Amino acid sequence: MLASHLFVIVLLIGAAAAAVYRRKLTPAAGITGVLTGAAIYAGSGYPGLLLLALFFILGTAATSWGKEKKRNIKGSAAHESSRTPGQVLANAGVAAILGLLIIIIPHHYSLFLLLMAASFSSATADTLSSELGMVYGRRFINILTLKPDQRGLDGVVSLEGTFIGIVGSILIAAAWALATQWSLHQFITIVLAGTFGNLADSALGALFERKGKLGNNTVNFLNTAIAALFALVLS
């Protein structure tokens, strides 16, 4: 057992070091990622680690995809910079908190793991829909007014981007099902929670982020928390 734990720690450190070397993470974000991953693994074991890895792989790939088109849309704001500690916590902080809660209240393991999957479902849906929606979206509307709006702005969505986000949630739910004794109801819960959290992210972006009242990291953290709460209600 100790050997397996050491293997995971080495794996987390190696993955973080590789991400820092490839400038996907800042050094501080790499350390934050190791600590966050350790908290997730300590509570949830390999299922949580699988969800974290899948989110990171999908999110990194989506962010790197279509960079030239994103630069044409958003200018210098679309430049792919290294992720900061705040961005790591914004996307995986809720999952880390749930990992710690499993340690404190172990008899709720299954419930907290479901909520963790919901938080990753939302983070994945949000990342894929925003990053790939900019590339493949055709008609963009403000999520609050439902009127046409500028591609790439906070709170602006497209049918294509929303669909891609749902696919991301399905992939997270599939990974969760692969690692657990799953039920169809819980699978659907994860997909619905991810979609709801993603739409909530867009609404918060239109209401607060565009006006400078909330930062992007705060909005991202809130969307994962909202997804987890949504899954709690459905469960």
C-alpha positions as CSV (number, residue, x, y, z in Angstrom):
1,M,0.0,0.0,0.0
2,L,2.8,2.4,0.9
3,A,4.5,1.6,-2.4
4,S,1.3,2.5,-4.4
5,H,1.0,5.8,-2.5
6,L,4.6,6.7,-3.2
7,F,4.0,5.8,-6.9
8,V,1.1,8.3,-7.0
9,I,3.1,11.0,-5.4
10,V,6.0,10.5,-7.8
11,L,3.5,10.5,-10.7
12,L,1.9,13.8,-9.5
13,I,5.3,15.4,-9.1
14,G,6.4,14.1,-12.5
15,A,3.3,15.3,-14.3
16,A,3.6,18.7,-12.6
17,A,7.2,19.0,-13.5
18,A,6.5,18.1,-17.2
19,A,3.7,20.7,-17.2
20,V,6.0,23.4,-15.8
21,Y,8.7,22.4,-18.3
22,R,6.2,22.7,-21.2
23,R,5.0,26.0,-19.7
24,K,1.5,24.8,-19.2
25,L,1.9,25.6,-15.4
26,T,3.9,28.2,-13.5
27,P,6.3,26.6,-10.9
28,A,3.9,27.8,-8.1
29,A,1.0,26.3,-10.0
30,G,2.9,23.0,-10.3
31,I,3.3,22.8,-6.6
32,T,-0.4,23.7,-6.1
33,G,-1.3,21.0,-8.6
34,V,0.7,18.4,-6.7
35,L,-1.0,19.4,-3.4
36,T,-4.4,19.5,-4.9
37,G,-3.9,16.1,-6.6
38,A,-2.6,14.6,-3.4
39,A,-5.8,15.8,-1.5
40,I,-8.0,14.4,-4.3
41,Y,-6.1,11.0,-4.2
42,A,-6.0,10.9,-0.4
43,G,-9.7,10.9,-0.2
44,S,-11.0,9.3,-3.4
45,G,-8.1,7.1,-4.5
46,Y,-7.6,6.2,-8.1
47,P,-11.1,7.2,-9.3
48,G,-10.5,10.8,-8.3
49,L,-7.1,10.7,-9.8
50,L,-8.5,9.5,-13.1
51,L,-11.0,12.3,-13.2
52,L,-8.3,14.9,-12.5
53,A,-6.1,13.5,-15.2
54,L,-8.8,13.4,-17.8
55,F,-9.9,17.0,-17.0
56,F,-6.3,18.2,-17.3
57,I,-5.7,16.3,-20.6
58,L,-8.9,17.5,-22.2
59,G,-8.5,21.1,-20.9
60,T,-4.9,21.4,-22.1
61,A,-5.8,20.0,-25.5
62,A,-8.8,22.3,-25.9
63,T,-6.8,25.3,-24.9
64,S,-4.0,24.5,-27.4
65,W,-6.5,23.8,-30.2
66,G,-7.1,26.6,-32.8
67,K,-4.7,29.1,-31.3
68,E,-4.4,31.2,-34.4
69,K,-8.1,31.6,-34.8
70,K,-8.4,32.5,-31.1
71,R,-5.7,35.2,-31.5
72,N,-7.7,36.6,-34.4
73,I,-10.8,36.7,-32.2
74,K,-9.4,37.9,-28.9
75,G,-6.0,39.4,-29.9
76,S,-3.4,39.2,-27.2
77,A,-6.0,38.0,-24.6
78,A,-6.0,34.7,-26.4
79,H,-2.3,34.1,-25.8
80,E,-1.8,30.8,-24.1
81,S,0.1,31.6,-20.9
82,S,1.1,29.2,-18.1
83,R,-1.7,28.5,-15.6
84,T,-1.3,30.1,-12.2
85,P,-2.1,28.6,-8.7
86,G,-5.4,30.5,-8.7
87,Q,-6.4,28.8,-12.0
88,V,-5.5,25.4,-10.6
89,L,-7.6,26.0,-7.5
90,A,-10.5,27.5,-9.5
91,N,-10.9,24.3,-11.5
92,A,-9.9,21.6,-9.0
93,G,-10.3,23.3,-5.6
94,V,-13.8,22.0,-5.0
95,A,-12.6,18.5,-5.8
96,A,-9.7,18.8,-3.4
97,I,-12.1,20.0,-0.7
98,L,-14.3,17.0,-1.3
99,G,-11.3,14.7,-1.1
100,L,-10.5,16.1,2.3
101,L,-14.2,15.7,3.3
102,I,-14.0,12.0,2.4
103,I,-11.0,11.6,4.8
104,I,-13.0,13.3,7.6
105,I,-16.4,11.6,6.8
106,P,-15.4,8.3,5.1
107,H,-18.8,6.7,5.3
108,H,-20.0,9.3,2.7
109,Y,-17.3,8.3,0.2
110,S,-19.7,7.4,-2.6
111,L,-21.7,10.6,-2.3
112,F,-18.6,12.8,-2.2
113,L,-17.0,11.0,-5.1
114,L,-20.2,11.7,-7.1
115,L,-20.0,15.4,-6.2
116,M,-16.3,15.4,-7.2
117,A,-17.2,14.0,-10.6
118,A,-19.9,16.6,-11.0
119,S,-17.4,19.4,-10.2
120,F,-14.9,18.0,-12.8
121,S,-17.8,17.6,-15.2
122,S,-18.6,21.3,-15.0
123,A,-14.9,22.4,-15.2
124,T,-14.4,20.2,-18.3
125,A,-17.6,21.4,-19.9
126,D,-16.8,25.0,-19.3
127,T,-13.2,24.7,-20.6
128,L,-14.2,22.8,-23.7
129,S,-17.3,24.9,-24.6
130,S,-15.4,28.2,-24.2
131,E,-12.1,27.1,-25.9
132,L,-13.6,25.1,-28.8
133,G,-16.9,27.1,-29.0
134,M,-14.8,30.1,-30.1
135,V,-13.3,27.9,-32.9
136,Y,-16.4,26.0,-34.1
137,G,-19.3,28.2,-33.0
138,R,-21.4,29.9,-35.7
139,R,-24.0,32.0,-34.0
140,F,-23.3,33.6,-30.7
141,I,-25.8,34.9,-28.2
142,N,-25.8,36.5,-24.7
143,I,-27.0,33.8,-22.3
144,L,-29.1,36.3,-20.4
145,T,-30.7,38.4,-23.2
146,L,-30.6,35.6,-25.9
147,K,-29.6,38.4,-28.3
148,P,-26.7,38.1,-30.7
149,D,-23.4,39.1,-29.0
150,Q,-19.7,39.2,-29.8
151,R,-17.8,35.9,-29.9
152,G,-15.4,35.4,-27.0
153,L,-17.0,37.8,-24.5
154,D,-18.0,36.7,-21.0
155,G,-21.5,35.3,-20.9
156,V,-21.7,34.6,-24.7
157,V,-22.5,31.1,-25.8
158,S,-23.1,29.1,-29.0
159,L,-25.0,26.0,-29.7
160,E,-21.9,24.2,-30.9
161,G,-19.9,25.2,-27.8
162,T,-22.7,24.1,-25.5
163,F,-22.9,20.7,-27.3
164,I,-19.1,20.3,-27.0
165,G,-19.4,21.1,-23.3
166,I,-22.0,18.3,-22.9
167,V,-19.7,15.9,-24.7
168,G,-17.0,16.8,-22.1
169,S,-19.4,16.1,-19.3
170,I,-20.2,12.7,-20.8
171,L,-16.5,11.9,-21.0
172,I,-16.1,12.7,-17.3
173,A,-19.2,10.6,-16.4
174,A,-17.9,7.7,-18.5
175,A,-14.5,7.9,-16.6
176,W,-16.4,7.9,-13.3
177,A,-18.5,4.9,-14.4
178,L,-15.4,3.0,-15.5
179,A,-13.9,3.5,-12.0
180,T,-16.9,2.8,-9.9
181,Q,-20.0,0.6,-9.5
182,W,-22.1,3.1,-11.3
183,S,-25.8,3.6,-11.9
184,L,-27.5,5.2,-14.9
185,H,-29.2,7.8,-12.6
186,Q,-25.8,8.9,-11.2
187,F,-24.3,9.0,-14.7
188,I,-27.1,11.3,-15.9
189,T,-26.7,13.3,-12.7
190,I,-23.0,14.0,-13.5
191,V,-23.8,15.0,-17.1
192,L,-26.7,17.3,-16.0
193,A,-24.6,18.8,-13.2
194,G,-21.8,19.6,-15.5
195,T,-24.1,21.2,-18.1
196,F,-25.9,23.2,-15.4
197,G,-22.6,24.4,-13.9
198,N,-21.3,25.4,-17.4
199,L,-24.4,27.4,-18.1
200,A,-24.2,29.0,-14.6
201,D,-20.6,30.0,-15.4
202,S,-21.8,31.8,-18.5
203,A,-24.6,33.5,-16.5
204,L,-22.1,34.6,-13.8
205,G,-19.8,35.8,-16.6
206,A,-22.5,38.0,-18.1
207,L,-23.8,39.3,-14.8
208,F,-20.5,39.9,-12.9
209,E,-17.3,39.0,-14.7
210,R,-18.0,41.3,-17.7
211,K,-18.7,44.1,-15.3
212,G,-15.5,43.5,-13.4
213,K,-17.3,42.5,-10.2
214,L,-15.9,38.9,-10.2
215,G,-12.7,37.5,-11.6
216,N,-12.5,34.6,-14.0
217,N,-11.0,32.3,-11.3
218,T,-13.8,33.1,-8.9
219,V,-16.4,32.4,-11.6
220,N,-14.7,29.1,-12.4
221,F,-14.6,28.0,-8.8
222,L,-18.3,28.9,-8.4
223,N,-19.4,26.9,-11.4
224,T,-17.7,23.7,-10.0
225,A,-19.3,24.4,-6.6
226,I,-22.7,24.9,-8.2
227,A,-22.4,21.7,-10.2
228,A,-21.5,19.8,-7.0
229,L,-24.5,21.3,-5.2
230,F,-26.8,20.5,-8.2
231,A,-25.6,16.8,-8.1
232,L,-26.3,16.8,-4.3
233,V,-29.9,17.9,-4.9
234,L,-30.4,15.3,-7.7
235,S,-28.8,12.5,-5.6
